[in-house]
Amino acid sequence: MDFLKVVDELKSLQTEIEENKVDTRFEKNKLYDYLGKSLVESLEEYNVILAGGTIASLFTSSEINDIDLYFRSKEDFAAFAERVMDGEWITSHTNKSTLFQYDELPVQLIHFSFFKEVEDVFDSFDFTVCMGAFDFKTKEFVFHKDFLKHNSQKILKFNSNTDYPLVSLMRTDKYQKKGYSISKTEMFRIILTCMDLKIDSYDELEDHLGGMYGESFDNILEELDKEEEFDLAIVIDKIKDLSLRDDYFKEIKLPENPDIQAIIKKVCNIKRKYFTAYNDRKYGLSYDGKTLEKYYDPEEDDEEVDGNNYIQRKLYKFVKKVDDRYYSFYDNSFEYVLGEIVEGNSTNGLYFNEFNKINQSSFFDKNDKILIEVEVDAKDLIDINYTTSQYKKCKMLREVPEEEWNNSTDKSLEKAPF
């Protein structure tokens, strides 16, 4: 076959695919507006996957009930939960997920497993009508090949590889109330998949029945004597009287203010990092290493690290230059000597700015100012805040040419975690 003809055919096929691609710009804009700018920025930063009912609601013009978020790694989950959800009200927490009330939005963080790709999330789902997602890593929608078709037909097609088929059986009722139908063959597939489950302990049963799929089942599981030999007949007998319980029609009970750090440690089993600074003061690191917690009290299983890997080591300060010598504006007798280490005279130490914050320096308005660049060590850190940091010592590296910093205070000379 002629090579050029093959190339032309491939180009024609590509054009046809692109021309028939579903235009999702409206749904994307609607999703971003619903979530809000702040949450979207965080979802993009941690490459989060939003999947399930929210996407189905977007493409069927239905009401969005909650937002299910999936993570590519336990590190991404820990960083997102700590930075974004710390301080938000937790309305439910189980071994499978944690539900937050975030700016009036119900946001559920799924953490029973972690998923490198969107397709891995779909593999864990039960019905194709759920298999739609928005990947904040690529900023694109991703669909199972039958997602749009089956939602338009309002039919349920079962994925027998789903993690929790018992839950799928219960969820059919929820979907039927929404106008979806399920064939007898699909219902048999669910039942047969449930029959194939090998549940040999109360813990395994709790994994399938407990958690985000029904607080009433959690209550039954709590009453079982898990030290005794597993007996499914006992569980079946207890379920018989489930609807007669006094709390059957009550709202799901709320947890007693679970601690976000405790949740992260339990879910991820990763250590919190910290480093030691001046006067043996400890600084805790966020899970993404981008922020510091002052006056941190390390726990026994925390990990001490080299703080120089997490601080901005090159900092800046405006000084006064007199005959090729550099003096502090605050203390005219204090000199910064090129290439030498200098130590502050007081316990307050020496004050510096990161490059992109030099315009917030106390001496930025001085007409005769000169900018110097210094190097610091984490062990000499006294204090740090949004605009300035204090160190006991520093080493002066150079005088920064004015053309390098003037009118360029929004740019950083060196990238750093914070």
C-alpha positions as CSV (number, residue, x, y, z in Angstrom):
1,M,0.0,0.0,0.0
2,D,1.2,3.5,-0.9
3,F,2.7,5.1,2.2
4,L,1.3,8.6,1.5
5,K,-2.1,7.1,1.0
6,V,-1.9,5.4,4.5
7,V,-0.9,8.8,6.0
8,D,-3.8,10.5,4.4
9,E,-6.2,7.9,5.7
10,L,-4.9,8.2,9.2
11,K,-5.2,12.0,9.0
12,S,-8.8,11.6,7.8
13,L,-9.6,9.2,10.7
14,Q,-8.1,11.6,13.2
15,T,-10.2,14.4,11.8
16,E,-13.3,12.4,12.0
17,I,-12.6,11.4,15.7
18,E,-12.0,15.1,16.6
19,E,-15.1,16.3,14.8
20,N,-17.3,13.7,16.6
21,K,-15.7,14.3,20.0
22,V,-18.3,15.2,22.7
23,D,-18.0,18.9,23.5
24,T,-17.8,19.1,27.3
25,R,-16.8,22.8,27.8
26,F,-20.3,23.7,29.2
27,E,-20.2,20.8,31.7
28,K,-16.6,21.6,32.7
29,N,-17.5,25.3,33.3
30,K,-20.5,24.2,35.3
31,L,-18.4,21.9,37.4
32,Y,-15.8,24.5,38.1
33,D,-18.4,27.0,39.1
34,Y,-20.1,24.5,41.4
35,L,-16.9,23.6,43.2
36,G,-15.5,27.2,43.5
37,K,-12.1,28.6,42.6
38,S,-10.3,27.7,45.8
39,L,-11.3,24.0,45.8
40,V,-10.6,23.6,42.1
41,E,-7.1,25.0,42.6
42,S,-6.4,22.4,45.3
43,L,-7.9,19.6,43.3
44,E,-5.6,20.5,40.4
45,E,-2.6,20.8,42.7
46,Y,-3.0,17.3,44.1
47,N,-4.1,15.7,40.8
48,V,-7.4,14.5,42.3
49,I,-10.0,12.4,40.4
50,L,-13.6,13.4,40.8
51,A,-15.8,10.5,39.8
52,G,-19.2,8.9,40.1
53,G,-22.6,10.4,40.7
54,T,-21.4,14.0,40.3
55,I,-20.4,13.4,36.7
56,A,-23.6,11.5,35.9
57,S,-25.6,14.4,37.4
58,L,-23.8,16.9,35.2
59,F,-24.6,15.0,32.0
60,T,-28.2,14.2,33.0
61,S,-29.1,17.6,34.3
62,S,-29.8,16.1,37.7
63,E,-29.1,17.5,41.2
64,I,-25.6,16.9,42.5
65,N,-25.9,15.2,45.9
66,D,-22.2,15.0,47.0
67,I,-18.7,15.0,45.6
68,D,-16.6,11.9,45.6
69,L,-12.9,12.4,45.4
70,Y,-10.3,9.7,44.6
71,F,-6.6,10.0,45.0
72,R,-3.6,8.6,43.1
73,S,-1.5,8.0,46.2
74,K,-1.7,8.0,50.0
75,E,0.7,11.0,50.0
76,D,-1.7,13.0,47.8
77,F,-4.6,12.1,50.1
78,A,-2.7,13.1,53.2
79,A,-1.5,16.4,51.8
80,F,-5.0,17.3,50.5
81,A,-6.8,16.3,53.6
82,E,-4.4,18.2,55.9
83,R,-4.2,21.4,53.8
84,V,-7.7,21.7,52.4
85,M,-10.0,19.9,54.9
86,D,-8.4,20.7,58.2
87,G,-10.9,22.7,60.1
88,E,-13.9,21.7,58.0
89,W,-16.7,19.8,59.8
90,I,-16.5,16.0,59.5
91,T,-20.0,14.6,59.1
92,S,-19.0,10.9,58.7
93,H,-15.8,8.9,58.9
94,T,-15.4,5.2,58.1
95,N,-12.7,2.8,57.0
96,K,-13.8,3.6,53.4
97,S,-14.2,7.3,53.3
98,T,-14.5,10.6,55.2
99,L,-17.3,13.0,54.4
100,F,-16.7,16.8,55.0
101,Q,-18.9,19.8,54.9
102,Y,-16.7,22.1,52.8
103,D,-18.2,25.6,52.3
104,E,-21.7,24.0,52.3
105,L,-20.6,21.4,49.8
106,P,-20.6,17.7,50.9
107,V,-17.2,16.5,49.9
108,Q,-16.3,12.8,50.4
109,L,-12.7,11.7,50.3
110,I,-12.5,8.0,49.3
111,H,-9.6,6.3,51.0
112,F,-10.2,2.5,51.0
113,S,-7.8,2.3,48.1
114,F,-5.7,4.6,45.8
115,F,-5.8,4.8,42.0
116,K,-3.0,5.8,39.7
117,E,-5.3,6.2,36.7
118,V,-9.0,7.1,36.2
119,E,-9.6,3.7,34.6
120,D,-8.5,2.1,37.9
121,V,-11.3,3.9,39.6
122,F,-13.8,2.6,37.1
123,D,-12.6,-0.9,37.7
124,S,-13.8,-0.6,41.3
125,F,-17.3,0.8,40.4
126,D,-20.4,-1.3,40.2
127,F,-22.4,0.2,37.3
128,T,-21.4,1.8,34.0
129,V,-23.7,4.8,34.7
130,C,-21.2,5.7,37.5
131,M,-18.1,5.4,35.3
132,G,-17.6,9.1,34.4
133,A,-14.8,11.2,35.9
134,F,-13.1,14.5,35.7
135,D,-9.3,14.2,36.0
136,F,-7.9,17.4,37.5
137,K,-4.4,16.2,36.4
138,T,-5.3,16.5,32.7
139,K,-8.3,18.9,33.3
140,E,-10.4,16.6,31.1
141,F,-13.5,14.4,31.4
142,V,-12.9,10.7,31.1
143,F,-15.8,8.3,30.3
144,H,-16.3,4.5,30.1
145,K,-17.4,3.8,26.5
146,D,-20.9,3.1,27.7
147,F,-21.3,5.8,30.3
148,L,-23.2,8.3,28.2
149,K,-25.2,5.6,26.4
150,H,-26.4,3.8,29.5
151,N,-27.2,7.1,31.3
152,S,-29.3,8.2,28.4
153,Q,-31.1,4.8,28.3
154,K,-31.5,4.8,32.1
155,I,-30.3,1.2,32.4
156,L,-28.0,-0.5,34.9
157,K,-25.1,-2.6,33.6
158,F,-23.1,-4.4,36.3
159,N,-19.3,-4.6,36.7
160,S,-18.7,-8.0,38.3
161,N,-15.2,-6.9,39.4
162,T,-16.5,-4.2,41.7
163,D,-15.1,-4.2,45.2
164,Y,-18.4,-4.4,47.1
165,P,-21.1,-6.4,45.2
166,L,-23.3,-6.6,48.3
167,V,-23.5,-2.9,48.3
168,S,-24.3,-2.9,44.6
169,L,-27.3,-5.1,45.3
170,M,-28.6,-2.5,47.8
171,R,-27.9,0.4,45.4
172,T,-30.2,-1.0,42.7
173,D,-33.1,0.2,44.7
174,K,-31.6,3.7,44.9
175,Y,-31.2,3.8,41.1
176,Q,-34.6,2.5,40.4
177,K,-36.1,5.3,42.5
178,K,-34.2,7.7,40.2
179,G,-35.9,6.1,37.1
180,Y,-33.2,3.6,36.2
181,S,-34.1,0.0,35.3
182,I,-32.2,-3.2,35.6
183,S,-32.8,-6.4,33.7
184,K,-33.3,-9.8,35.3
185,T,-30.0,-11.0,33.8
186,E,-28.1,-8.1,35.3
187,M,-29.7,-8.7,38.7
188,F,-28.7,-12.4,38.5
189,R,-25.2,-11.3,37.7
190,I,-25.1,-9.2,40.9
191,I,-26.6,-12.1,43.0
192,L,-24.1,-14.7,41.6
193,T,-21.2,-12.3,42.2
194,C,-22.3,-11.9,45.8
195,M,-22.6,-15.7,46.1
196,D,-19.0,-16.0,45.0
197,L,-17.8,-13.8,47.9
198,K,-15.7,-15.6,50.5
199,I,-16.5,-14.0,53.8
200,D,-14.9,-15.9,56.6
201,S,-14.7,-13.3,59.4
202,Y,-16.7,-10.5,61.0
203,D,-14.0,-8.1,59.8
204,E,-14.4,-9.2,56.2
205,L,-18.2,-8.8,56.6
206,E,-17.7,-5.3,58.1
207,D,-15.6,-4.4,55.1
208,H,-18.5,-5.2,52.8
209,L,-21.4,-3.9,54.8
210,G,-20.0,-1.2,57.0
211,G,-19.2,2.4,56.5
212,M,-20.4,4.9,53.9
213,Y,-23.2,2.6,52.8
214,G,-25.4,2.5,55.9
215,E,-25.0,3.4,59.6
216,S,-27.7,0.9,60.6
217,F,-25.5,-2.0,59.5
218,D,-22.6,-0.5,61.4
219,N,-24.8,-0.7,64.6
220,I,-25.4,-4.4,64.0
221,L,-21.7,-5.1,63.5
222,E,-20.8,-3.3,66.7
223,E,-23.1,-5.6,68.7
224,L,-21.4,-8.8,67.4
225,D,-18.9,-10.7,69.5
226,K,-16.0,-10.7,67.1
227,E,-14.0,-12.9,69.4
228,E,-16.4,-15.8,68.7
229,E,-16.2,-18.0,65.7
230,F,-17.7,-16.4,62.6
231,D,-21.3,-17.4,62.0
232,L,-23.2,-15.8,59.1
233,A,-26.5,-17.2,60.4
234,I,-26.2,-15.0,63.5
235,V,-25.8,-11.9,61.3
236,I,-28.7,-12.8,59.1
237,D,-30.9,-13.3,62.2
238,K,-29.9,-9.8,63.5
239,I,-30.7,-8.1,60.2
240,K,-34.2,-9.6,60.4
241,D,-35.0,-7.2,63.2
242,L,-33.1,-4.2,61.9
243,S,-36.2,-2.2,61.0
244,L,-37.6,-2.7,64.5
245,R,-34.7,-0.8,66.2
246,D,-35.4,2.4,68.0
247,D,-32.8,4.2,66.0
248,Y,-33.8,2.9,62.5
249,F,-35.5,6.1,61.4
250,K,-33.0,8.4,63.1
251,E,-30.4,10.4,61.3
252,I,-26.9,9.0,61.0
253,K,-25.0,9.8,64.2
254,L,-22.1,12.1,63.8
255,P,-18.6,11.2,65.0
256,E,-17.2,13.0,68.0
257,N,-14.9,15.5,66.3
258,P,-12.4,13.1,64.8
259,D,-8.9,14.5,64.5
260,I,-7.7,15.0,60.9
261,Q,-4.2,14.0,61.8
262,A,-5.4,10.8,63.4
263,I,-7.4,10.0,60.3
264,I,-4.5,10.6,58.0
265,K,-2.2,8.4,60.1
266,K,-4.7,5.6,60.3
267,V,-5.5,5.7,56.6
268,C,-2.1,6.2,55.2
269,N,0.3,4.8,57.8
270,I,2.9,7.4,57.0
271,K,5.1,9.3,59.4
272,R,4.9,13.0,60.1
273,K,8.2,14.8,59.5
274,Y,9.8,17.5,61.6
275,F,13.2,19.2,62.0
276,T,15.0,20.8,64.9
277,A,15.9,24.5,64.8
278,Y,17.5,27.1,67.1
279,N,17.2,26.5,70.8
280,D,15.9,22.9,70.2
281,R,12.6,24.3,68.8
282,K,10.8,21.8,66.6
283,Y,9.1,22.6,63.3
284,G,6.5,20.1,62.0
285,L,6.2,19.7,58.2
286,S,2.9,19.4,56.3
287,Y,2.6,16.2,54.4
288,D,3.4,18.0,51.1
289,G,6.4,19.7,52.8
290,K,5.1,23.2,51.8
291,T,4.2,24.6,55.2
292,L,5.7,24.6,58.7
293,E,4.0,24.1,62.0
294,K,5.6,26.1,64.8
295,Y,6.2,24.7,68.2
296,Y,5.6,21.2,67.0
297,D,5.6,18.5,69.6
298,P,6.9,15.3,67.9
299,E,5.2,12.0,68.5
300,E,7.2,8.9,69.1
301,D,6.8,7.5,65.6
302,D,7.5,10.8,63.8
303,E,10.5,11.1,61.5
304,E,13.2,13.8,62.1
305,V,14.6,15.1,58.8
306,D,17.2,17.6,57.5
307,G,15.3,21.0,57.6
308,N,17.6,22.3,54.8
309,N,15.6,20.2,52.3
310,Y,12.4,22.0,53.2
311,I,13.3,25.7,53.8
312,Q,14.3,28.5,51.4
313,R,18.0,28.6,52.0
314,K,18.7,31.7,49.9
315,L,17.1,34.8,51.4
316,Y,17.3,38.6,50.9
317,K,17.7,41.8,52.9
318,F,17.9,45.5,52.1
319,V,21.0,47.1,53.7
320,K,23.0,50.3,53.4
321,K,26.2,50.4,51.5
322,V,29.0,52.6,52.7
323,D,32.4,52.5,50.9
324,D,31.9,48.9,49.7
325,R,30.8,47.8,53.1
326,Y,27.3,46.7,54.0
327,Y,25.4,47.8,57.2
328,S,22.1,47.1,58.7
329,F,19.4,49.9,58.5
330,Y,18.2,48.9,61.9
331,D,21.6,48.9,63.6
332,N,24.1,51.1,61.8
333,S,27.0,49.3,63.5
334,F,26.0,45.8,62.4
335,E,28.0,44.8,59.2
336,Y,27.3,42.1,56.7
337,V,30.7,40.9,55.3
338,L,30.8,39.3,51.8
339,G,31.6,35.6,52.1
340,E,31.5,35.5,55.8
341,I,29.1,34.2,58.5
342,V,27.6,36.8,60.7
343,E,25.6,36.3,63.9
344,G,22.8,38.4,65.2
345,N,23.4,40.4,68.4
346,S,20.1,39.6,70.1
347,T,17.8,36.6,70.6
348,N,15.5,38.0,67.9
349,G,18.2,37.3,65.3
350,L,18.4,38.6,61.8
351,Y,15.4,39.3,59.6
352,F,15.1,38.3,55.9
353,N,12.6,38.0,53.1
354,E,12.1,35.5,50.3
355,F,12.8,37.2,46.9
356,N,9.2,37.5,45.9
357,K,8.4,39.3,49.2
358,I,11.2,41.8,49.3
359,N,8.6,44.6,48.6
360,Q,7.2,43.8,52.0
361,S,10.5,44.6,53.7
362,S,10.5,47.3,56.4
363,F,13.3,49.0,54.4
364,F,11.8,48.7,50.9
365,D,11.0,52.5,50.8
366,K,14.6,53.5,51.5
367,N,16.1,55.4,48.6
368,D,19.7,54.3,49.2
369,K,18.9,50.6,49.7
370,I,21.0,47.7,48.4
371,L,19.7,44.2,48.2
372,I,22.0,41.4,49.5
373,E,21.6,37.6,49.1
374,V,22.4,35.4,52.1
375,E,22.4,31.7,52.8
376,V,20.9,30.3,56.0
377,D,20.8,26.9,57.8
378,A,17.7,25.3,59.2
379,K,19.3,24.7,62.5
380,D,19.6,28.5,63.0
381,L,15.9,29.2,62.3
382,I,14.3,31.3,65.1
383,D,10.9,32.1,63.7
384,I,9.1,32.3,60.3
385,N,5.9,33.8,59.1
386,Y,4.3,34.8,55.8
387,T,6.5,37.8,55.1
388,T,9.7,37.4,57.0
389,S,11.9,34.8,58.7
390,Q,14.4,35.1,61.5
391,Y,17.7,33.3,61.8
392,K,20.5,33.4,64.3
393,K,23.2,33.4,61.6
394,C,23.7,33.8,57.9
395,K,26.4,33.8,55.3
396,M,26.4,36.8,52.9
397,L,26.7,35.5,49.3
398,R,26.5,38.6,47.1
399,E,25.1,42.0,46.3
400,V,22.1,41.6,44.0
401,P,22.3,43.9,41.0
402,E,19.4,46.3,40.9
403,E,18.3,45.3,37.4
404,E,17.8,41.8,38.8
405,W,15.3,42.8,41.4
406,N,13.8,46.2,40.5
407,N,10.4,45.9,39.0
408,S,10.7,42.1,39.3
409,T,9.5,41.5,42.8
410,D,6.8,39.1,41.6
411,K,9.4,36.6,40.4
412,S,11.5,34.2,42.4
413,L,15.2,33.7,41.8
414,E,15.1,30.2,43.2
415,K,12.1,27.8,43.6
416,A,11.5,26.5,47.1
417,P,8.8,24.5,48.9
418,F,7.6,27.7,50.6
